[in-house]
Amino acid sequence: MLENATQRTRKHGVVGNPNEDEPRTEMTYDDLVSSAGEFGLYQTVLFVSTFPFYVFGVVSYFEQLFITEVSPNHWCRVPELANLTALQRRALAIPADETARFGYSQCSAYVADWSAELAAGRAAPDPAWRAEPCAHGWEFNASEIPYPTISSELGWVCDKDSYQATAQSIFFVGSIVGGLVVGWIADRYGRLPAAAVGTVVGGIAGVVSIFARDFVEFAVCRFFMGMSWDSCMLMVYLLVLEYVAPKYRSLIANLPFAIFYTSAVVSLPWIALACNDWKTLSLVTCIPMIFAILTPFLMPESPRWLLSVGRVDDAIKRIQRIGEVNKKEVPAKLIEQFKICYSQDEETNTSAVDFFKRPLLRNNKFVCMCVGYMCCTIVFDALARSVGQLDYNFFVSFTVISFTEFPSLCLVSFVLDWTGRKWMSVVTFSVSCVFSLLTVVVGGGLAAVLAAMVARFAVNITFNTTMQWAAEMLPTPVRGSGMAVVHICSYVATVISPFIVYSEVYYAWLPMALVSGVAALGALMVLGLPETAGKVLPHTLDDAETLIRESKFFEVQCLNKKQTSISGNENNSFEM
């Protein structure tokens, strides 16, 4: 006989009523962790120790902006005119072009006998002169990007101006491979080896990239750097989440990003300026990543992973250690009860294949979920990479827009359970859509930066909301594999986003118009998803279908009179 919903939720710890009169006969992992201290000194030290990995994640994801960016204001170098000022060289040797962004050709120069022309005192070009493509490289406006980058050194402009976008797409292809490889390591050998391997590979790739002599060599380095992105943060994120008691998980899911991630991302532009050379920047930021090889010796392995591979005694020792540091004794009776419950726990034969066999789940939930998350990722990444198109100080713009991570993540941490996932996502997608379009309407300068800042603030909220929402919609047996597919879809989406930014070469307004359209599509996609705030999380495939059938289109969590709290042991956790 199938157990009814109440029995099932009690057994698996999905819903809990602290006022129940009947004694608990089931002992879950989260009960045991709570008995050792819900969030004490042990969890605080572990929380702080994850800081380097969020820094590594920022370096992996954003560093290419600062090692490949070039000033859009550039022109052909003419060595014979080196004794003239930059303005004099440009006025004499560069053809005028009224249709170009800066009013002159950026990819061609006049051909003349410059020694004779200088001797004759010529200050303006002869219209009869022939123009040819740049033969001696380019000059760049140093007031915009004041240090050499690989793009300026190797001349990745004009007919090679797509190299930056292509290298970034190859980075995201590496992320897809890295997600699969590092995920397999995490399941087979543990969270810490996975975090160490992913981070070290990225560090080595970053260091080796300074020796790249052409695009192919640089792209190979970016592929391996891509393997480190997300995995270096995700593994320690999961680790801390699995050491914290249920009531603190929503907070812990977002605060590391708000504090550590934001601190790193707003510091990176100024580290780049201080280094004053792309090779120095790569060494300063990537060498520390290699020291992540020490991670398994400095941090404790996840008890939940130990349980997943049958190492129950080792997991219990970890929990007892938590109690010692937090000055709380874990009762021996609870440990014995947990061992009994763990040994009697029923295994499920449900797999991701069963999930996809059900049209209601596959079409109404998973497709909308994946497309919505892909849209969110494209908007987030394209907004981050289009900073150089705002006609404002590149480093200031990046810092100001990136700082929106902090207030947006704090907001998500404290209000998401009140607003609900669905309408929070719809509203923030819509805000991002409108303000992305406004960056086109207002033109460049500070107004465009402010509009982009609002758009980025909104999509930050969307990004973290949809990540938590996706985990809550998936039933327990396929939550881990389902989230892996969702993340891989986001990697596929980010292969596209660099080319959205690159579309500026056709029309200056096109990138942000495309971003606005993608945000609108995302809002439409999430409208078809069920609300999970205040709901019992689905444990079986039948529960997941029931969640869809019983969902209401205009359901707003803060207006609900009767709410059933989501269990802490499920909320915002990823079962691997």
Sequence and secondary structure as in RCSB ss.txt:
>XXXX:A:sequence
MLENATQRTRKHGVVGNPNEDEPRTEMTYDDLVSSAGEFGLYQTVLFVSTFPFYVFGVVSYFEQLFITEVSPNHW
CRVPELANLTALQRRALAIPADETARFGYSQCSAYVADWSAELAAGRAAPDPAWRAEPCAHGWEFNASEIPYPTI
SSELGWVCDKDSYQATAQSIFFVGSIVGGLVVGWIADRYGRLPAAAVGTVVGGIAGVVSIFARDFVEFAVCRFFM
GMSWDSCMLMVYLLVLEYVAPKYRSLIANLPFAIFYTSAVVSLPWIALACNDWKTLSLVTCIPMIFAILTPFLMP
ESPRWLLSVGRVDDAIKRIQRIGEVNKKEVPAKLIEQFKICYSQDEETNTSAVDFFKRPLLRNNKFVCMCVGYMC
CTIVFDALARSVGQLDYNFFVSFTVISFTEFPSLCLVSFVLDWTGRKWMSVVTFSVSCVFSLLTVVVGGGLAAVL
AAMVARFAVNITFNTTMQWAAEMLPTPVRGSGMAVVHICSYVATVISPFIVYSEVYYAWLPMALVSGVAALGALM
VLGLPETAGKVLPHTLDDAETLIRESKFFEVQCLNKKQTSISGNENNSFEM
>XXXX:A:secstr
    HHHHHHHHTSS  TT  S      HHHHHHHT SS HHHHHHHHHTHHHHHHHHHHHHHHHHHH   S EE
E  GGGTTS HHHHHHHHS B TTSTTSB SSEEEE  HHHHHHTT  S  TTSEEEE SS EEE TTTS S  H
HHHHT SGGGTTHHHHHHHHHHHHHHHHHHHHHHHHHHH HHHHHHHHHHHHHHHHHHGGG  SHHHHHHHHHHH
HHHTTHHHHHHHHHHHHHS GGGHHHHHHHHIIIIIHHHHHHHHHHHHHH SHHHHHHHHHHHHHGGGGHHHHS 
  HHHHHHTT HHHHHHHHHHHHHHTT    HHHHHHHHHHHHH       HHHHHT HHHIIIIIIHHHHHHHH
HHHHHHHHHHTGGGSSS HHHHHHHHHHTHHHHHHHHHHHHHHH HHHHHHHHHHHHHHHHHHHHHS SSHHHHH
HHHHHHHHHHHHHHHHHHHHHHHS GGGHHHHHHHHHHHHHHHHHHHHHHHHGGGT TTHHHHHHHHHHHHHHHH
HTTS   TTS    SHHHHHHHHHT  TT  GGG SS     TTTTT    
